[in-house]
Amino acid sequence: MATCEVCGNDYWMAFEVRTVSGDVHTFDCFECAVHKMAPICEHCQIKIVGHGVEVSGRFFCCAHCARAEEGDQGAQIRDAVGARPT
């Protein structure tokens, strides 16, 4: 069995997450994995669980937050939600 590094639960169905830098993390559920690993929006401080957007190396949960923080570069960011192909 493996122990979750967030909550300390020793669980037979724990899983590992390997990062691009080679770090290995062990969790017993997705909730703990999100708590430990999800980036935080630099505007509204919410955990970014979906795609989010990145502008100038800064992470945001949506285009609205990117536009609020990043001025001209952020103004070019658009969410894909609701966009319809032509």
Backbone atoms as SQL, in Angstrom:
CREATE TABLE atoms (id INTEGER PRIMARY KEY, chain TEXT, resi INTEGER, resn TEXT, atom TEXT, x REAL, y REAL, z REAL);
INSERT INTO atoms VALUES
  (1, 'A', 1, 'MET', 'N', 0.848, -1.175, 0.000),
  (2, 'A', 1, 'MET', 'CA', 0.000, 0.000, 0.000),
  (3, 'A', 1, 'MET', 'C', 0.896, 1.241, 0.000),
  (4, 'A', 2, 'ALA', 'N', 0.313, 2.359, -0.382),
  (5, 'A', 2, 'ALA', 'CA', 1.065, 3.606, -0.441),
  (6, 'A', 2, 'ALA', 'C', 0.325, 4.687, 0.346),
  (7, 'A', 3, 'THR', 'N', 1.066, 5.628, 0.858),
  (8, 'A', 3, 'THR', 'CA', 0.511, 6.692, 1.688),
  (9, 'A', 3, 'THR', 'C', 0.378, 7.981, 0.893),
  (10, 'A', 4, 'CYS', 'N', -0.797, 8.602, 0.971),
  (11, 'A', 4, 'CYS', 'CA', -1.055, 9.881, 0.297),
  (12, 'A', 4, 'CYS', 'C', -0.210, 10.969, 0.961),
  (13, 'A', 5, 'GLU', 'N', 0.501, 11.736, 0.148),
  (14, 'A', 5, 'GLU', 'CA', 1.356, 12.777, 0.705),
  (15, 'A', 5, 'GLU', 'C', 0.589, 14.006, 1.179),
  (16, 'A', 6, 'VAL', 'N', -0.704, 14.097, 0.882),
  (17, 'A', 6, 'VAL', 'CA', -1.506, 15.223, 1.351),
  (18, 'A', 6, 'VAL', 'C', -2.230, 14.887, 2.652),
  (19, 'A', 7, 'CYS', 'N', -2.988, 13.807, 2.648),
  (20, 'A', 7, 'CYS', 'CA', -3.825, 13.492, 3.814),
  (21, 'A', 7, 'CYS', 'C', -3.262, 12.394, 4.711),
  (22, 'A', 8, 'GLY', 'N', -2.246, 11.673, 4.221),
  (23, 'A', 8, 'GLY', 'CA', -1.629, 10.629, 5.017),
  (24, 'A', 8, 'GLY', 'C', -2.358, 9.297, 5.017),
  (25, 'A', 9, 'ASN', 'N', -3.428, 9.185, 4.228),
  (26, 'A', 9, 'ASN', 'CA', -4.184, 7.942, 4.154),
  (27, 'A', 9, 'ASN', 'C', -3.344, 6.848, 3.497),
  (28, 'A', 10, 'ASP', 'N', -3.272, 5.693, 4.128),
  (29, 'A', 10, 'ASP', 'CA', -2.578, 4.534, 3.585),
  (30, 'A', 10, 'ASP', 'C', -3.628, 3.712, 2.841),
  (31, 'A', 11, 'TYR', 'N', -3.578, 3.723, 1.505),
  (32, 'A', 11, 'TYR', 'CA', -4.681, 3.214, 0.694),
  (33, 'A', 11, 'TYR', 'C', -4.153, 2.271, -0.385),
  (34, 'A', 12, 'TRP', 'N', -4.799, 1.145, -0.554),
  (35, 'A', 12, 'TRP', 'CA', -4.358, 0.155, -1.532),
  (36, 'A', 12, 'TRP', 'C', -4.547, 0.608, -2.978),
  (37, 'A', 13, 'MET', 'N', -5.404, 1.610, -3.216),
  (38, 'A', 13, 'MET', 'CA', -5.614, 2.104, -4.575),
  (39, 'A', 13, 'MET', 'C', -4.950, 3.465, -4.812),
  (40, 'A', 14, 'ALA', 'N', -3.962, 3.798, -4.004),
  (41, 'A', 14, 'ALA', 'CA', -3.231, 5.052, -4.212),
  (42, 'A', 14, 'ALA', 'C', -2.574, 5.017, -5.600),
  (43, 'A', 15, 'PHE', 'N', -2.293, 6.201, -6.123),
  (44, 'A', 15, 'PHE', 'CA', -1.684, 6.291, -7.452),
  (45, 'A', 15, 'PHE', 'C', -0.558, 7.324, -7.433),
  (46, 'A', 16, 'GLU', 'N', 0.306, 7.225, -8.438),
  (47, 'A', 16, 'GLU', 'CA', 1.420, 8.145, -8.556),
  (48, 'A', 16, 'GLU', 'C', 1.196, 9.099, -9.713),
  (49, 'A', 17, 'VAL', 'N', 1.669, 10.326, -9.537),
  (50, 'A', 17, 'VAL', 'CA', 1.697, 11.318, -10.599),
  (51, 'A', 17, 'VAL', 'C', 3.157, 11.683, -10.811),
  (52, 'A', 18, 'ARG', 'N', 3.613, 11.556, -12.042),
  (53, 'A', 18, 'ARG', 'CA', 4.997, 11.895, -12.380),
  (54, 'A', 18, 'ARG', 'C', 4.998, 13.190, -13.182),
  (55, 'A', 19, 'THR', 'N', 5.803, 14.146, -12.754),
  (56, 'A', 19, 'THR', 'CA', 5.856, 15.442, -13.434),
  (57, 'A', 19, 'THR', 'C', 6.925, 15.424, -14.517),
  (58, 'A', 20, 'VAL', 'N', 6.889, 16.410, -15.369),
  (59, 'A', 20, 'VAL', 'CA', 7.856, 16.521, -16.459),
  (60, 'A', 20, 'VAL', 'C', 9.275, 16.683, -15.911),
  (61, 'A', 21, 'SER', 'N', 9.409, 17.236, -14.708),
  (62, 'A', 21, 'SER', 'CA', 10.741, 17.414, -14.103),
  (63, 'A', 21, 'SER', 'C', 11.246, 16.147, -13.420),
  (64, 'A', 22, 'GLY', 'N', 10.400, 15.092, -13.404),
  (65, 'A', 22, 'GLY', 'CA', 10.813, 13.825, -12.825),
  (66, 'A', 22, 'GLY', 'C', 10.363, 13.589, -11.397),
  (67, 'A', 23, 'ASP', 'N', 9.701, 14.566, -10.791),
  (68, 'A', 23, 'ASP', 'CA', 9.176, 14.379, -9.438),
  (69, 'A', 23, 'ASP', 'C', 8.044, 13.350, -9.457),
  (70, 'A', 24, 'VAL', 'N', 7.922, 12.586, -8.392),
  (71, 'A', 24, 'VAL', 'CA', 6.864, 11.588, -8.263),
  (72, 'A', 24, 'VAL', 'C', 6.070, 11.905, -7.003),
  (73, 'A', 25, 'HIS', 'N', 4.748, 12.010, -7.156),
  (74, 'A', 25, 'HIS', 'CA', 3.851, 12.301, -6.038),
  (75, 'A', 25, 'HIS', 'C', 2.862, 11.150, -5.885),
  (76, 'A', 26, 'THR', 'N', 2.494, 10.838, -4.648),
  (77, 'A', 26, 'THR', 'CA', 1.557, 9.750, -4.366),
  (78, 'A', 26, 'THR', 'C', 0.308, 10.318, -3.706),
  (79, 'A', 27, 'PHE', 'N', -0.865, 9.931, -4.252),
  (80, 'A', 27, 'PHE', 'CA', -2.142, 10.427, -3.747),
  (81, 'A', 27, 'PHE', 'C', -3.129, 9.276, -3.617),
  (82, 'A', 28, 'ASP', 'N', -4.109, 9.465, -2.736),
  (83, 'A', 28, 'ASP', 'CA', -5.152, 8.451, -2.591),
  (84, 'A', 28, 'ASP', 'C', -6.417, 8.830, -3.344),
  (85, 'A', 29, 'CYS', 'N', -6.510, 10.075, -3.840),
  (86, 'A', 29, 'CYS', 'CA', -7.690, 10.519, -4.588),
  (87, 'A', 29, 'CYS', 'C', -7.328, 11.739, -5.430),
  (88, 'A', 30, 'PHE', 'N', -8.181, 12.048, -6.404),
  (89, 'A', 30, 'PHE', 'CA', -7.941, 13.214, -7.248),
  (90, 'A', 30, 'PHE', 'C', -8.041, 14.511, -6.452),
  (91, 'A', 31, 'GLU', 'N', -8.880, 14.539, -5.450),
  (92, 'A', 31, 'GLU', 'CA', -9.023, 15.741, -4.627),
  (93, 'A', 31, 'GLU', 'C', -7.678, 16.127, -4.010),
  (94, 'A', 32, 'CYS', 'N', -6.959, 15.155, -3.458),
  (95, 'A', 32, 'CYS', 'CA', -5.647, 15.440, -2.867),
  (96, 'A', 32, 'CYS', 'C', -4.643, 15.849, -3.944),
  (97, 'A', 33, 'ALA', 'N', -4.705, 15.207, -5.113),
  (98, 'A', 33, 'ALA', 'CA', -3.795, 15.559, -6.202),
  (99, 'A', 33, 'ALA', 'C', -4.023, 16.995, -6.651),
  (100, 'A', 34, 'VAL', 'N', -5.264, 17.403, -6.797),
  (101, 'A', 34, 'VAL', 'CA', -5.585, 18.776, -7.192),
  (102, 'A', 34, 'VAL', 'C', -5.119, 19.746, -6.118),
  (103, 'A', 35, 'HIS', 'N', -5.386, 19.423, -4.875),
  (104, 'A', 35, 'HIS', 'CA', -4.991, 20.290, -3.767),
  (105, 'A', 35, 'HIS', 'C', -3.490, 20.563, -3.798),
  (106, 'A', 36, 'LYS', 'N', -2.695, 19.555, -4.081),
  (107, 'A', 36, 'LYS', 'CA', -1.236, 19.671, -4.064),
  (108, 'A', 36, 'LYS', 'C', -0.672, 20.264, -5.349),
  (109, 'A', 37, 'MET', 'N', -1.241, 19.890, -6.508),
  (110, 'A', 37, 'MET', 'CA', -0.554, 20.166, -7.764),
  (111, 'A', 37, 'MET', 'C', -1.171, 21.230, -8.667),
  (112, 'A', 38, 'ALA', 'N', -2.451, 21.539, -8.514),
  (113, 'A', 38, 'ALA', 'CA', -3.087, 22.477, -9.435),
  (114, 'A', 38, 'ALA', 'C', -2.532, 23.893, -9.234),
  (115, 'A', 39, 'PRO', 'N', -2.248, 24.578, -10.340),
  (116, 'A', 39, 'PRO', 'CA', -1.813, 25.971, -10.206),
  (117, 'A', 39, 'PRO', 'C', -2.969, 26.841, -9.722),
  (118, 'A', 40, 'ILE', 'N', -2.650, 28.020, -9.227),
  (119, 'A', 40, 'ILE', 'CA', -3.652, 28.951, -8.699),
  (120, 'A', 40, 'ILE', 'C', -3.742, 30.155, -9.630),
  (121, 'A', 41, 'CYS', 'N', -4.969, 30.551, -9.974),
  (122, 'A', 41, 'CYS', 'CA', -5.198, 31.717, -10.829),
  (123, 'A', 41, 'CYS', 'C', -4.613, 32.957, -10.151),
  (124, 'A', 42, 'GLU', 'N', -3.819, 33.709, -10.895),
  (125, 'A', 42, 'GLU', 'CA', -3.167, 34.881, -10.322),
  (126, 'A', 42, 'GLU', 'C', -4.117, 36.065, -10.154),
  (127, 'A', 43, 'HIS', 'N', -5.334, 35.942, -10.668),
  (128, 'A', 43, 'HIS', 'CA', -6.308, 37.024, -10.486),
  (129, 'A', 43, 'HIS', 'C', -7.312, 36.703, -9.385),
  (130, 'A', 44, 'CYS', 'N', -8.004, 35.570, -9.474),
  (131, 'A', 44, 'CYS', 'CA', -9.075, 35.268, -8.517),
  (132, 'A', 44, 'CYS', 'C', -8.686, 34.229, -7.465),
  (133, 'A', 45, 'GLN', 'N', -7.503, 33.668, -7.578),
  (134, 'A', 45, 'GLN', 'CA', -6.945, 32.736, -6.594),
  (135, 'A', 45, 'GLN', 'C', -7.619, 31.359, -6.540),
  (136, 'A', 46, 'ILE', 'N', -8.398, 31.007, -7.558),
  (137, 'A', 46, 'ILE', 'CA', -9.033, 29.690, -7.589),
  (138, 'A', 46, 'ILE', 'C', -8.036, 28.657, -8.127),
  (139, 'A', 47, 'LYS', 'N', -8.178, 27.406, -7.696),
  (140, 'A', 47, 'LYS', 'CA', -7.339, 26.328, -8.250),
  (141, 'A', 47, 'LYS', 'C', -7.753, 26.100, -9.699),
  (142, 'A', 48, 'ILE', 'N', -6.792, 25.997, -10.584),
  (143, 'A', 48, 'ILE', 'CA', -7.065, 25.791, -12.004),
  (144, 'A', 48, 'ILE', 'C', -7.075, 24.287, -12.274),
  (145, 'A', 49, 'VAL', 'N', -8.265, 23.737, -12.470),
  (146, 'A', 49, 'VAL', 'CA', -8.413, 22.301, -12.677),
  (147, 'A', 49, 'VAL', 'C', -8.527, 21.985, -14.170),
  (148, 'A', 50, 'GLY', 'N', -9.072, 22.897, -14.941),
  (149, 'A', 50, 'GLY', 'CA', -9.201, 22.690, -16.383),
  (150, 'A', 50, 'GLY', 'C', -7.982, 23.216, -17.126),
  (151, 'A', 51, 'HIS', 'N', -8.178, 23.614, -18.376),
  (152, 'A', 51, 'HIS', 'CA', -7.068, 24.071, -19.201),
  (153, 'A', 51, 'HIS', 'C', -6.482, 25.384, -18.716),
  (154, 'A', 52, 'GLY', 'N', -7.335, 26.344, -18.365),
  (155, 'A', 52, 'GLY', 'CA', -6.830, 27.654, -17.983),
  (156, 'A', 52, 'GLY', 'C', -6.124, 28.308, -19.155),
  (157, 'A', 53, 'VAL', 'N', -5.498, 29.452, -18.895),
  (158, 'A', 53, 'VAL', 'CA', -4.712, 30.144, -19.916),
  (159, 'A', 53, 'VAL', 'C', -3.414, 30.623, -19.288),
  (160, 'A', 54, 'GLU', 'N', -2.388, 30.734, -20.117),
  (161, 'A', 54, 'GLU', 'CA', -1.092, 31.222, -19.665),
  (162, 'A', 54, 'GLU', 'C', -0.717, 32.439, -20.494),
  (163, 'A', 55, 'VAL', 'N', -0.349, 33.510, -19.820),
  (164, 'A', 55, 'VAL', 'CA', 0.088, 34.724, -20.489),
  (165, 'A', 55, 'VAL', 'C', 1.390, 35.169, -19.820),
  (166, 'A', 56, 'SER', 'N', 2.416, 35.300, -20.598),
  (167, 'A', 56, 'SER', 'CA', 3.718, 35.753, -20.088),
  (168, 'A', 56, 'SER', 'C', 4.187, 34.938, -18.888),
  (169, 'A', 57, 'GLY', 'N', 3.947, 33.624, -18.928),
  (170, 'A', 57, 'GLY', 'CA', 4.388, 32.757, -17.845),
  (171, 'A', 57, 'GLY', 'C', 3.527, 32.808, -16.600),
  (172, 'A', 58, 'ARG', 'N', 2.405, 33.501, -16.647),
  (173, 'A', 58, 'ARG', 'CA', 1.475, 33.589, -15.515),
  (174, 'A', 58, 'ARG', 'C', 0.232, 32.782, -15.862),
  (175, 'A', 59, 'PHE', 'N', -0.335, 32.087, -14.856),
  (176, 'A', 59, 'PHE', 'CA', -1.482, 31.204, -15.090),
  (177, 'A', 59, 'PHE', 'C', -2.774, 31.838, -14.591),
  (178, 'A', 60, 'PHE', 'N', -3.830, 31.677, -15.396),
  (179, 'A', 60, 'PHE', 'CA', -5.153, 32.201, -15.074),
  (180, 'A', 60, 'PHE', 'C', -6.191, 31.124, -15.366),
  (181, 'A', 61, 'CYS', 'N', -7.310, 31.169, -14.645),
  (182, 'A', 61, 'CYS', 'CA', -8.347, 30.159, -14.832),
  (183, 'A', 61, 'CYS', 'C', -9.152, 30.384, -16.106),
  (184, 'A', 62, 'CYS', 'N', -9.197, 31.636, -16.596),
  (185, 'A', 62, 'CYS', 'CA', -10.001, 31.942, -17.787),
  (186, 'A', 62, 'CYS', 'C', -9.477, 33.212, -18.457),
  (187, 'A', 63, 'ALA', 'N', -9.994, 33.494, -19.633),
  (188, 'A', 63, 'ALA', 'CA', -9.585, 34.681, -20.375),
  (189, 'A', 63, 'ALA', 'C', -9.954, 35.961, -19.629),
  (190, 'A', 64, 'HIS', 'N', -11.085, 35.969, -18.956),
  (191, 'A', 64, 'HIS', 'CA', -11.505, 37.161, -18.204),
  (192, 'A', 64, 'HIS', 'C', -10.446, 37.557, -17.184),
  (193, 'A', 65, 'CYS', 'N', -9.946, 36.582, -16.425),
  (194, 'A', 65, 'CYS', 'CA', -8.923, 36.874, -15.415),
  (195, 'A', 65, 'CYS', 'C', -7.607, 37.307, -16.072),
  (196, 'A', 66, 'ALA', 'N', -7.260, 36.693, -17.201),
  (197, 'A', 66, 'ALA', 'CA', -6.040, 37.083, -17.913),
  (198, 'A', 66, 'ALA', 'C', -6.143, 38.517, -18.400),
  (199, 'A', 67, 'ARG', 'N', -7.294, 38.889, -18.944),
  (200, 'A', 67, 'ARG', 'CA', -7.489, 40.254, -19.426),
  (201, 'A', 67, 'ARG', 'C', -7.424, 41.257, -18.283),
  (202, 'A', 68, 'ALA', 'N', -7.935, 40.882, -17.127),
  (203, 'A', 68, 'ALA', 'CA', -7.947, 41.787, -15.972),
  (204, 'A', 68, 'ALA', 'C', -6.541, 42.075, -15.463),
  (205, 'A', 69, 'GLU', 'N', -5.616, 41.153, -15.655),
  (206, 'A', 69, 'GLU', 'CA', -4.266, 41.292, -15.097),
  (207, 'A', 69, 'GLU', 'C', -3.195, 41.649, -16.111),
  (208, 'A', 70, 'GLU', 'N', -3.369, 41.281, -17.357),
  (209, 'A', 70, 'GLU', 'CA', -2.265, 41.334, -18.310),
  (210, 'A', 70, 'GLU', 'C', -2.357, 42.425, -19.368),
  (211, 'A', 71, 'GLY', 'N', -3.223, 43.395, -19.230),
  (212, 'A', 71, 'GLY', 'CA', -3.249, 44.530, -20.145),
  (213, 'A', 71, 'GLY', 'C', -3.370, 44.143, -21.605),
  (214, 'A', 72, 'ASP', 'N', -2.470, 44.691, -22.438),
  (215, 'A', 72, 'ASP', 'CA', -2.535, 44.492, -23.888),
  (216, 'A', 72, 'ASP', 'C', -2.420, 43.027, -24.291),
  (217, 'A', 73, 'GLN', 'N', -1.488, 42.317, -23.699),
  (218, 'A', 73, 'GLN', 'CA', -1.329, 40.900, -24.044),
  (219, 'A', 73, 'GLN', 'C', -2.547, 40.101, -23.591),
  (220, 'A', 74, 'GLY', 'N', -3.069, 40.396, -22.415),
  (221, 'A', 74, 'GLY', 'CA', -4.250, 39.711, -21.908),
  (222, 'A', 74, 'GLY', 'C', -5.483, 40.017, -22.738),
  (223, 'A', 75, 'ALA', 'N', -5.522, 41.212, -23.328),
  (224, 'A', 75, 'ALA', 'CA', -6.683, 41.613, -24.131),
  (225, 'A', 75, 'ALA', 'C', -6.871, 40.711, -25.343),
  (226, 'A', 76, 'GLN', 'N', -5.820, 40.051, -25.769),
  (227, 'A', 76, 'GLN', 'CA', -5.888, 39.178, -26.944),
  (228, 'A', 76, 'GLN', 'C', -6.391, 37.772, -26.606),
  (229, 'A', 77, 'ILE', 'N', -6.485, 37.452, -25.343),
  (230, 'A', 77, 'ILE', 'CA', -6.873, 36.106, -24.901),
  (231, 'A', 77, 'ILE', 'C', -8.387, 35.947, -25.008),
  (232, 'A', 78, 'ARG', 'N', -8.814, 34.824, -25.555),
  (233, 'A', 78, 'ARG', 'CA', -10.245, 34.514, -25.687),
  (234, 'A', 78, 'ARG', 'C', -10.482, 33.105, -25.169),
  (235, 'A', 79, 'ASP', 'N', -11.582, 32.901, -24.463),
  (236, 'A', 79, 'ASP', 'CA', -11.979, 31.566, -24.056),
  (237, 'A', 79, 'ASP', 'C', -12.577, 30.850, -25.257),
  (238, 'A', 80, 'ALA', 'N', -12.396, 29.534, -25.315),
  (239, 'A', 80, 'ALA', 'CA', -12.978, 28.751, -26.405),
  (240, 'A', 80, 'ALA', 'C', -14.418, 28.356, -26.092),
  (241, 'A', 81, 'VAL', 'N', -14.818, 28.455, -24.831),
  (242, 'A', 81, 'VAL', 'CA', -16.165, 28.059, -24.429),
  (243, 'A', 81, 'VAL', 'C', -17.186, 28.955, -25.133),
  (244, 'A', 82, 'GLY', 'N', -18.127, 28.341, -25.774),
  (245, 'A', 82, 'GLY', 'CA', -19.170, 29.101, -26.470),
  (246, 'A', 82, 'GLY', 'C', -18.785, 29.502, -27.882),
  (247, 'A', 83, 'ALA', 'N', -17.530, 29.376, -28.250),
  (248, 'A', 83, 'ALA', 'CA', -17.106, 29.719, -29.606),
  (249, 'A', 83, 'ALA', 'C', -17.611, 28.642, -30.560),
  (250, 'A', 84, 'ARG', 'N', -18.150, 29.090, -31.658),
  (251, 'A', 84, 'ARG', 'CA', -18.677, 28.144, -32.641),
  (252, 'A', 84, 'ARG', 'C', -17.880, 28.251, -33.923),
  (253, 'A', 85, 'PRO', 'N', -17.495, 27.108, -34.460),
  (254, 'A', 85, 'PRO', 'CA', -16.752, 27.143, -35.726),
  (255, 'A', 85, 'PRO', 'C', -17.614, 27.697, -36.858),
  (256, 'A', 86, 'THR', 'N', -16.979, 28.367, -37.766),
  (257, 'A', 86, 'THR', 'CA', -17.738, 28.930, -38.904),
  (258, 'A', 86, 'THR', 'C', -17.694, 28.030, -40.089);
